[in-house]
Every structure is written in C-alpha cells, then in structure tokens.
Amino acid sequence: MRVLFVRQSKPHFEVNVTHPLGPMSVAAYVREHNNAEVEIFDNRLLNLPLDELLQRVVDWRPDVLAATAMTFEAPELHRFLARARQLLPNTPQVVGGIHATNNPEAIVRGAAQGSRFEHSGARPGAADVAVIGEGEQTLSEILAAYESGRNPSDIPGTAVLRDDELLLGAPREVIADLDCMPWPAYDLIDVPRYFGKLMGDLLYNRPEQMSIQTSRGCPYGCTYCHNLFGRRFRPRSAQSALDEIQMLVQDYGVRELHIQDDVFNLDLDRAKAICRGIVERGLDLVLAFPNGVRGDRMDDELLELMWRAGTRRLSLAIETVDPQIQREIDKNLDVDMVAQYMAKAARMGMLVKGFFMLGFPGETEEQIRATIEFARRTHSHIANFSRVVPNPATELGRRVAAQRGPIDVCWEEFTYDYSSINLSAVSDERFERLMRLAYQRYMLSPRRVWGLIRLFPNKLRFFWRYAGLLIIKLFMPKAPRHKGDKGFQPIKVRY
C-alpha cells in the first residue's frame, strides 16, 4: 500500500517552516507495522502552487492520501482535498493533526456555502476519515481496514460520516511507552533543505537545525489548550532521547536542536539527565525551547545544566498575571517564580521570550493592562501577545459556547495567532488599541532594545526582518481584515 502524507501551508508573515514531526512519526510507524510504502510532501517547505502540488500527488499514485493542517491552514486544506478528490476520486482521504482533532466534523463534512452543518451529503473538501489525537496506531488500523475491504468507522480515534450522521469511534488510548516507538522517519524529508529556515521562534544561532520531541502530554488543565497528546505526561527515557539526538548530530550534521515538548521539564530529574548527557557525550549543540517550558517547574541546577548543554533561547508561557483569570483558565502558575527564572536566564546570556494572552472572557481593561505591565517589567527580551481564541474542542471553547451561545467562526479569518474574536469586557476598538499598546509598552524601552540587540543571533540575517515584524505589531491591527478569495466561499462553522 502506498501512503502519501501531505502537509498543506498558508502563506503568512509569521509562518515558520518547522519539521513535520507528526507525519514523520506516523509514517515511521505505518512503514514498520503495515509494510507500507510512504512519502511526505511538506508544502510549508516546498511552497508549491496548488496545481503543481496536486500534479506531484497524482504522479506519485497514492493508495491512501493522508493530510494534516493547523486550524489557520483549514481553508488551504479543504481546497486541496476538494481538488484531490476530483483528480483521484477512488483514493481514500484521511486527515489527522490538531485541526482534525479539534474539528473532526468539519473535516468529514468539508467546506461549502452556508455557515452551519445543516445540509446533507458530503461537501467539497470532505475527507473520508478524521483522526482524533495521536495518529500512529489509528492510521495503522485504518490502513489494515482498507486493505481488507472493511469500513474504518469502528476504529478508535476516528470520525466518519455515514448517511449524513457523524460516527465517532471510541476514544483512542494514548501510547504509554514512547521508547518502543520508531524514531521519526528523517529519511523521508530532505534534512539539509530545512537548514536555515525560520522555525519555532523565527530565529536560529546555527542554520543546521532540527526539531525533536522527548515527551508527549501535559498534566496541566489549561482551558485554552488544544490537548492533542492528552493530560498524561509520557516521557521518553533520557537514554532514548539522547541516542536520537546523537544520531541527528552524527548522521545529519545537526548543530542546533529545537525541543518541541509541551512540558519538557515536568520531570526535573529526566530533564537534567538529558542536559547532562548532551554535555557528557560532547555534543556541541545550541538548544532552543520555542514551545516553552513550565516556568514554575525550574530550579537553579536545571537552569545551569540547560546553559551548559547549549540552551541559548528559552521561552516561558505566563499568559495572564491576574489571579482570578489564572484560576478560571486552570493555569495556576506561580507567576513570581517565572519572573525570577526569566531574570536568571537572561543574566546567564539566554535570549528569553514570554508568551502572554489577552482577551480572556470578561477580562477588563485593568486586568489586561496588569499583564502588559508585568511583561514590561520582566527581564525577557521578546514577548508574544496573543489574542484569546476559544477553539471549539477546548474546555474554553465549550465554556464560552455554553455561557454566550453558539459562536460563528470563519476559518478564512484565522491567521497564525490572530482572529476577529473578542471575548473581553472592552469594546472591539478599544481591544485593538490595547493589543498594539502591549507591544508599544513592551518594546519601547532602551534597556530591552539594547539587551535584544546584544543577544540577537545572526544579526545581519534576522534583525531587519524582526524590526519589520515589530513595526507590524506596533502599528497594524491585530484582527484580520479578510475579504475572501474570488470563487470560493469562506469556511464558516458554528459551535
């Protein structure tokens, strides 16, 4: 069986070309367990026009087409599926990843005119199966079902449409022992072509970079989280992670590693063992944590070991400093402790980034300003102020829908971390001003500008691009003003 994995892309000034770790991991698993012939087309890297991408798909002649996308890429995903259906009408389409996990009904119903799921029959851009959660075992069972001529509707972790009725399989148990999993299929991507690309934090110290996951899952119950890997923390052993890291250095010439775990440092002893092992094995690496680490799960020994192992960029997620909102979103973060470790990391010489979210349900201007002022006072060098978006499958999305009634979401209006949704207690116009004020208050500080210039990697390559991004964040509206593409109706759903 020939299985083609496709990651579609949506052009955006902040989009990053991270490695397709999800398809790489699933591809490695089905290659091993299903004896499948597999290939990956990553259009974030290839950046092909739709017609050219489709021609490559047709030329490869897949038996099963497996696609993935993030929610802001949903319009491109559905356009791709609709066109692929026309060209390969008998090829099953399976979609996995975070968007499919959060919106399985939208995946199997597809996109068409109208704002609600109220019309019968499949629509343009409808996939045959949506995979919910981890995809390795689920896709393996789907392929086995197709090979034997069975319908995959009863497979755990799936969603299918039958006679206009959504059928959800039983929840899929997560993979408990990650050490037994094959490493991602690095041989299916052109590793050197990713060197020098802008990735998780749009920076790099060394161009020979690679992404890696050393754990899955996060036990914290943050209500806004997409929760792809579940609430159970499942770490790989330090030995397994170190062996893979060493392979990447020796076989692929990797010199910078981006650790993409949800909560790398939940198990302090394991995190220390990985950092210590990098030092003891003599792996000359720069480490970055673009996805962030839990700021109140740090201690001085871990921070020192991270520095010795090569950590030069560290992200920490605070979101809000208001105690009431912290409780409401189940973040329950020790904000003062995070600020202390931001300062310690900055003094060591790490480039520190803070993640903040503005516009939680009912959030007042006073509460928003408190978060902005906290960010301004920290020793971080870069901040990201994101608009709160209540994605449907999150606890936040369910609470908002229950309290405020159904919400219309137009995915054509989603960009990387922007949307037109405003859940706060302030007006839309005032909220837009506060979003711009956040960057103005944060960046217009001589101390911060000098610190950023001093630690900024590859200054000649990146600095002017970052300056351009800063100007956009300082002066441009944070809400998109999408006018739609001629000939294609916006994908609009209600939940």
N, C-alpha and C positions, 0 to 999 in steps of 0.2 A: 504494500500500500504506500502510495506517495502522498506525503502530507506537507503542505506548504504553509508556513507561518508568515503572516503579513502584518506589519505594524504601520498603520497609516499616520499621517502627520498633518498638522495645521500650522502654517507659517505664522510666526508671531515674534515680536521683537525680544521677548524673553524666553523663547522656547530653547530647550537645551537638548543636546544630542547624547543623552545617556545611553549606555549599552542596554540592549533589550534582554535584561536578565530573566524576565518572565518567560518569553518564548524560548530562550536558550535553555532554561531549566526544564521546561515541559518537553522540548524537542529531545533533550538528552534522555529523558525518562521513557518516552514512547519509542525511541530508537532502540533502547535496551530491552523494553518489555514487550513491544509489539513487532519487533523486527521491521520497523517502518523505514522507508527512505524519506529523509526530511531535508528541508531547506528553509532558510529565513530570508525574507525580503524586508529590510528595515528602511522604510521610506523617510524616516527622520534623517537618516544618513544619506540615502540615495537622492532624496529631494526630487523625485521624478514627477512630471505631469501625470495626471490620472490616466490618460490614454497610453502613455509609454509604460506605466506600471502595469496596467491591465494586459498589455501585449506580452510583457515578461511572464505574467501569471499564466496566460493562455499557452505560451510556448513551453512552459515547464510541465503542463498537463497534470495537475494535481488530482488525486482521487478524493482528497478532502482539503478544503480551504479553511485554515484556522487563522482568525484575525483577532486583533486586540487594539484597544484605544483607551485613552483617558476621556473623561466626560467633555472637556473642552474640545476634543477632537471628534465628538459624536457626529456632527454633520458630514465631515470627511469620511468617516467610517461607513455611514449609511449610503452615501453616494457611491463609494467603492463597492459595497455589497450589491447595490442595485445594478450597477454596470456589469459586475462579475456574473450575476445571475443571468443576464441577457446572453453573455458570451459562453458561459458554462452552466447551462440550465440543469444538468444532471449531477453537478458536483455539490455534495453537501457542504453547507457553511456552518462553522462553529465559531462562536465569539466568546472570548474569555477576558480576564483582566478586571481592573477596578470598575470600569463603566458597566460592564456586563454584570458584575456582582451587585452593584447598586441599582441597576435598572434592567433587570432581566426581561421584564415585559416589553419594554421599549425595543430591546434587541430582537425579540422574536416577532413583534408586530411591525416593526420597521417604521419608515417615515413616509408621510403623505400629507395632503391638505387636511386641515382640521386640527383642533387643539387638544382633542381628547381621544382616548381609546374607545371609540363608540361605533366604529364601522367594522363589519365582519370581513373575514378573509385576510390573507397575507397582503402586505403592502410592499411597495418598492423599498429595497434595503432591509428586508426582513431576513434574519438568519434562521437556520433550521434548529439550532440549539444554542442556548446561552449557558455558559459555565459559571457557576457561583462559587467564589472562593478559590482555594488552591486548585490548579488545573492539572497537575501531573497524573494522578490516579483517575480523575474524572475523564480526561481526554483519552487515556489508555482504554478505559472501558467503553467509551463511545466508539473508538476505532474497532474494538473487538465486536461490538454490536453491528456496525456497518458491514464488517467482513462476513458475519454470519447471517446477514439479512434481517436482523432484528431492529425494532424501533428503540431508540435510546431513551424513551420517555420515562422509564422506571429507574434510571441510573441516579444514584445520589449525587447531589450537587449540580443538577441540571434544571433548565426550564425550557419547555417546548410548547407549541401551540397545536391543539387538536380540535377541529370543528369550532374554531374561534374561542376555545376555552384554554386558559393558561394552566398548564400542568407543571407543578413543581415537584422534583424528586426530593427524597428525604435529605436532610442536611448531611453534608459530607464530613466525616470525621477528619480532623487535621492529621497530618503526618507527624507522628510523635518523635521518631528517631531520624533527624536530618542527616546524621552521619552515614546512614545506609543509602542515601540518595546519590545518584551520579552527579558529578560536578556539571555546571552549565556547559553547553556544547560550544565552547570557544572556537572550535574548528569551523563552525557554521557562519561565523562572521569574519569579515576582513579586519582583524585587530588593528593593524597599522593605520587603516583609514579613519579610525576613531581618535588617533593621536592628534592632539592639537585642537580638538573640537571643544566648544563650550558645553560644559556638563552641569552637574547639580547646582553649584553656586556660581556658574558662569565664569569661573577662574581656574587657573592651574599654575603651579610653580614649575612643573616639568610636563612637557607635552605627552610623554609616554604614559598615559593614564588608563586605568581600568576600574570598573565598579565591581563590588563584591558584597554579598550578604553573608553574615556569620550567624544570624539568628532570624527567627520569624516570630511574629506575635508580640503583643504588648498587653500586660495585665491591667493597665490603667484604663478607666472607662470614659475618657473624654467624649462628650456627646457629639462633637462635630466630626469625629474620626471616621474614615471610611471602613476601617477594620477589615481589610482584605484577608489578613492571616489569623484573625481570631484573637481572643483575650488570653490565650495560654501562651506564655513565653516558652519558646522552644529553641534553645541554643544549640549550635553545633559545638562539639568539643574544641578546645583550644588547639589540640593536635591536628584535627581535621582542617580547621581554618588556616592554620599555619602552613600545612602541607600544600593547600591550594595556593596560598599567597606565594610560597616559594616557587611553585610551578610557574605562576604567572611571571615572576621575575626571571627565571631561568629560560623558559621556553618562548616567551613573548616579549621579553625586554621591557617589562613594565617597571616604571620608576616612580609612579605616583598612584596611590590607591584611594578610591572614594568608597568608604564604608557606608552602605545604604540601609543599615538596620533601623528598625523602628525604635529600639531602646537597647543599644549596644552595651550600655553599662549597667543594666539591671542587676546582673550577677557581677559584682565587683571583682571577685577572685578570678573569674574567667576572663574578664576584660583586661585585668592586669597580666594574666598569663599570656594572652595574645600579644600585648605590647612588649612584655619581657622577652617572649620568643622571637619577635622581629629583631630585637637588639642582639640576642644571643646567636641567632643564625646569621648575623651580619648582613641582613637585607637592607640595603641602602634605599630607603623609601621616604617619600613625602606622603603623609596621611591627611585626609580631609574627611569631615563628617557633615556633608551637605544636608542630610536629612535631620540632623540634630541629635543631641544626646540629652538624657534626662538630667537637668541641672542640679537637682537636689539628690542625685544618686552619685555624687562625686566625693572623693576625698583627696587629700594632698598627695598621697602616694600614687594614686591613679593618674592625676594630672601630670606629675613628674614623669611617670612611665610613658604616658602619651607623648610628651615632649621628646623624650629620649628615643622613642620609636619613630619619630619624624612628623608628628602632628603639627601642622602649620596653619590649618584653618579649622575652626571649631564653631559649630552652630548650636545654639540653645534656644528652645521654644518656651516663651513665657506666656504669650497670648494676651493675658489681661492681668492687671495688678489689683483689681477690685476684689476684695474677699468674698463678697456676695456672689459675683459672677463666677469666681473660681469654684465656689461650691455648686452653683447651678449647672456648670458645664462638667462637673466631676473631674476637674483638673487637679485640684488640691495640691498645688505646687508651693513649696517653700520659696517664695519669691526673693526674700532677703539672701538666702543661701545661694541662689542662682546669681544674684548680683555680685556676691563675694567671689564666686569662681570665674565670673566674667572678668573681674578685675585681676585675679591671679593669672589667668590665661593670657590676658593682654600684657601684663608685666613680663611674662616669660618670653613674649615675642610672637604669640599666635595672633592671627587675624580673626577676630571674634565677630560673629554675626548673631543678631537677636531676631527671633520671629515673634510678631505681635499680630493680634486680630482685633479689628474694630467693627462695631455694629452688631453686638450680640442682642438678642431680643430684649427690648425695653431699655437698652443701655442709654444712659443720659449723657449729655454733653460733659458734665462734670466727671463722670466715670471715664469717658473717652479721653478727656484731657489728662486725667491722672495717669493713664497708661502711656500717653505721649510723653509726659514729663518724666516718668520713670525711665523710659527708653533714652531720653536725652541725657539723664544723669549717669547712666551706666558707662562702663569703660569699653563697650563694644565699638567696633569700627563701622559696621554696616547693619542696617535694620531693614526688615521687610514688614510693612504694614498691610495686611491682607484684609479684604472685606469679608465678613462672615457670610458664608453661603450654606444654607440648610439643605444639603444633598438628601434626596428622598430616603435612601436606605439607612441614614444615620439616625441616632436617637434624637439629635437636634431637629432633623427634618420631620420626624414623627411628632415631636412635641409642638413644633410650630404649626404643622397642619392641624393637630388636634385643637390648639388654642385659637388659631386665627382662621381656620377654614382652609379649603383647598388652595394651593398655590400654583399659579401658572409659571412654568419655566420654559424659556426659549433657549435651546442649546446653541442657536446661532449667535446669541449674545454672550456666551461664555468665551472668555479667553483664559490665559494661563492661570491667573488668580483674580480675575475681575468678573463682575456681573452687575446687573442693574438692580439687584435686590437690596433693600434697606430695611432691616429689622429693628433698628434702633428707635429711640424715642424722639429723635430730632428729625427735622424735615429733610427731604432728599437733597435740596440745595445746600442746606447747612452741613449735611453729612459729607457732601463732596468737598466743601471747603475744609472740613476737619481732616479728611484724608490727605489733602495737599498740605495742610498745616503740620501734620505729623512729620512729613519729610523736611519741611522748612525748619521746624524747631529742632529736628534731629541733626540735620546736616550743616546748618549754618552756624557752625562752631569752629573757630580756628584750631582748637585743641584736637577736635575729631578729624578735621580735614588734614592736619599735619600727621596725625597718627595713621590715617589711612594711606597717605602718600608714602610714608616711611615703610609700611609693611606690605604695600600693594605688590603682588607678584607680577613679573613680566610687564613692567610699567609701560614700555613703548608699545606693546601689543594690545594691552587692555585698557589703559587709563582713559583714553579719549572716548572709547566706547562706553565705559562706565559713566563718564561725565555726561554723555548723551542720555543714558538711561536716567541719570539723576535729574536732568532738566525735564524729561518727560514726567517723572514722578512729582517734581516740584510744581509744575505749571499746567499739566494736562489733566483733564477729568479722569477719575478712576473708573467711572461707569462707561461701558462701551456704547458707541452710537452706531450700531449695525443697521445697515439698510437692506440686507438680504441680497442674494445672488439672483440675477435675472433667470427666470425659467425654473427655479427650484424654491419650493415653499419652505419657510423656516420650520425646523423640527420643534414642535411645541407640545409639552406634556403637562398634565395636571395631576397633582398628587395631594 
